[in-house]
């Protein structure tokens, strides 16, 4: 279920926003890293009142959007050559590539040390690194699921199974059968950001939509989820 939307005019531009209602006394405006404007409004707040608040904060919204635009364009395509930096669990590591008796990847003192048995090519380096990421993801994603299940096991009954795959537009998904799928790219994000995605998807075991009840539940089990989401989107921009 998508959130209701609105729009206000500001100068020569429009500010589009989405909103939902929660049990709170004040209205909260947030600008996300993708420049989306999302509003938490007290129950019963009239849409015109929400629009007035958006206009009042328009200059601040514009400033926040300008801030997030500094992270564009997104990370350029990787070339998989020596000295290039790659992420793992939110930290940058440089590639150190050399010939060796066998193919191997290890993390050591700020470097991905990659040893190649045959001809060194960017395709081979990419393959070895992606295989290493996949093996690490199996471990780290399961550790995350175990950590996060503690948050929700009192209200949810069945712990989902976990799988991984590459996804272009989503960090995670939850099937009707209760299968949790995580994007392999998440292995590059800080652990607390992986946990955010896991908790978000686990919350769908209770609420299938993204309505007010869903966000109220998410606020309860992970009060700082918005900060984690912010860091995730900035880290993997």
N, C-alpha and C positions, 0 to 999 in steps of 0.2 A: 504494500500500500504506500503510495507516494504521499509526501506531505503537501498540504495546501500551499498555494503560492500567491504572491502579490507583487505589485510593482509601483514605484513612485518616480516622479520626474525630479531630477536634480540638475539644474543648469541645462546643458544641451544633451544630457545623457539620462538614461533610466537606471534605477537600481532595482533589480529583481531580487526577491527574497522568498524563502520558504519558512513556515512557522508551525509550531505545534503547542498545545496547551498542557501545562503541568501545574501541580499544586505548589505554588510559590506566590510571594507577595509582589515581587518586582519583575519587570520585563528584562530579559537578557538578550543582547545582540552579539553574535559571534561571526567573525569572518574566518573562514577556513582557508587552508593553504591553496585550494583550488579556486579561491576567490569567491566561493559561494557564501551568501549571507543567510544565516540560519538563526531563527528567533525562538526563544522559549518565552511563552506568554502566560500570565496567570489565567486560571480557568475563567471563562466568560468574557475575556477581553475582546472588545469590538475591533473588527478589522481596521476601521478608520483610526482608532487609537494606536494600533500597531503601525500604521502608515505614518502617523504624526511623529512617533518615536524614531522611525527610520529616517525621516527628513531631518529631525533634530540632530541625529548622529551621522548625517550624510558625510560631513567633512572627515570625521574619524574613519568611517567605512572606506572612503576613498584612500586615506592614508594607509590603512591596513592592506588594501589591495595592491597599492604601490609597493609596499614592503614585500609582499609575496611574489610580485612580478620579478624581483631581483634574482629569484632562483630559476628563472627561465632564461635561455632555453634549457631544457633538461639535460642531464648528463649525456655528453656526446657518446657515440658508438665506441665501444671498446675495440682496440686493435690487437690485444694480447701479445704485447711486446715487452721486453725488459724495461723496467723502470716505471711502467704504467701502474696506477693504483687501482685496487679493487676492494670492495667492501666485504666484511664478514662480521656479523653481529654488531653492526653500527660503527666499526672501526675500519680505517683505511690501511691497507697493506700493499707494499710495492712488489711487483713481480721480479724475481731473480731466477733467470732461466739458464740452464746449462745441460750439456750432454752427460749421460750417465749409463750405467750398466742395465738399468731398468727404468720404466716410467714410474714416477712418484711425485707426490705433492705433500709438502708439510709446511706448517706455519712456524716460523722461528724468528724471534727478535725483530718484529716489525716487517717481515717479508713473507711472501708466498715463495718458497723455494721449490721450483719445478724442475724436475730432472726428466730428460727425454732420451729414450734409447735410440730411436731412429732419427730421421731428419727433423729438425726443428722448424715447425711452421706455425702460423697463428691459429690455423684450424686445429692442429694437434694440441696446442696449449689450451685453447678454449675447451676442447673435449675433456682433457685431463682435469681442468679446473671445475667444469660443470659436474663431472663425476664426483669430485671431492665434495663440492657443495651438496650434492644429492645425499651422499653418505652422512654428512654432518647434519643435514636437515632431518633425516630419519630419527636421529638421536635428540636433537634440540626441539623439534616440534612435539615429540612425545613427552619430553620433559615439561614443555609448556602446557600441554593438555593436562598432565598430572597436577601441575601447580594450579591451573585455572579451575579444574574440576572441584577443588576445595571450596572455591567461592560460591558455587551454585549447586552442589550436591544435595543440600538440604531441601531444595525446591524442585530439583530435576531428578528423575528416577534412573534413566538409562544412559550410561556413558557412551558417547558415539565412537564409532571406529574412525580411524584417521588415514587419509591418503594425501598424496602430494602430486601436483602437476603444474605445468606452466600455464598461466592465465594472463591475458592481455589487459583486462579491465577490472579484475576483482582480486582482492587480497585473500578472500576465502569464501566458502559457500557451505551450506548445510542442506543435504538432500532430505526429502520427505521420509526416507528410510532411516534417517539419523546418522548419515555418513558425513563426517567433517572433511572438507577438502581445503588444503592450504596451498597458496601460491609459492612455488619454489623460491621466488625472488625474496621472500620474507627472511630467508636465512642470512641475508645481507643487512637486516634491520636489527636494532638493539633488542635484547630479550624482552624488555617491558613493552615494546611495540608488537612483538609477536604475541605476547600475552593479551594485548588489547584485541587483536583480531580474533583470537581464540574465544575470549569472553563474549565478544560481539556475536560470533556465530553460535556459541552455546546458548546465548539469550534467546535465539530464535527457536530453541526447543520449547520455550514457554510462550513466546509471542512470535508468530510468523511474519508479522508486519513491522513497519518502522513507525508505528503510531506512538502517542504519548505514553502508553503503558510500557512499551518496549524501552523507551529512553529513561523512564522512571526506574525500571528494573536495572538498567545498565548503570545509572547513577548510583544505585544502592550497592551493587556488587563491586563496582570499580569507579569510585568517585572522581578519579583523575583521568578518566578515559579520554577526554578531549585533549589533554596535554599529550597523552601517548599517541593519539591519532595525528596530532600536529607534528610531533617529532618524526613519526613514520613517514608522512608525506614529504617533509622537508629532507629527511635523510635519503629517501629513494627517489627524489625529484629527478 
